C-alpha cells in the first residue's frame, strides 16, 4: 500500500531539510515535523516509521519517485 503524505507534512519536512542543509535546524522545527508525522500516521492508520521514511524520501530524493 502506498503511503499517503499530506501537503502540510511535505511543507514541514521541506522546511526542516532546508534548515538542516544550512546547518541551522532548530529543535522547534524538528519537533514540529515529528509531531505532524505522528499525528498523520495515527489519523490515517499508517505506520509512523513508514510515513517518516516515505516523507524523507519524497523530500530528499525526489528523482527516485514516490515508491
N, C-alpha and C positions, 0 to 999 in steps of 0.2 A: 504494500500500500504506500502510495506517495505521501510524503509529509507535507501538510498544508502550512504555509507561512503567511502571516498577515503583513500588510504594508507597514504597520506600526513596528512589528518585530524587525523587519528589514531596515527600516529607518533607524531604529535604535542601534542595531548592530553595525550599520554603516558609520554612524557617529563614533561608536566605540572603536571600530577598526581604524578610522582616520586618526583619532587621538592616539591610539597605540602606535601607529606608523610614525607619528610625530613625537613619540616618547613623552606623551603628556596625558595618558589615560588616567582619569580620576576614579576614585572609589565610587563616587556618586554615579558616574556613567556606567561603570561595570556593574554596579548593583542594580541599576535600572534595567539593564539588559537581562541579568539573571532573574530578576523578579518577573519581568514580562515573559520570559521563556517558561518559567514555572507556571504562571497563570494561564498562558496559552495552552500548554500541554494538559493541564487539568481540565480546562474548559472544553477541549476538543477530544479528550480521551487518548491522546497520543503519548508516546514515551518521551519524557523530558530530555533524556540523553539523545534520542533520535532527532527531536526538534532542534536542540542546540547544534548537533553535528550538521544537519541539513542547512540550518541558518548560516553557520560559518562557511560551509562550502558555497552556498549561494552568493554570499557577500565577498568572500576572499578568493574564490576560484570560479568566477562566473563562466569562463571559457569551457569548463568541464561540463556544463549543463546542469540541469536540476535532478539528475539521478539516473 
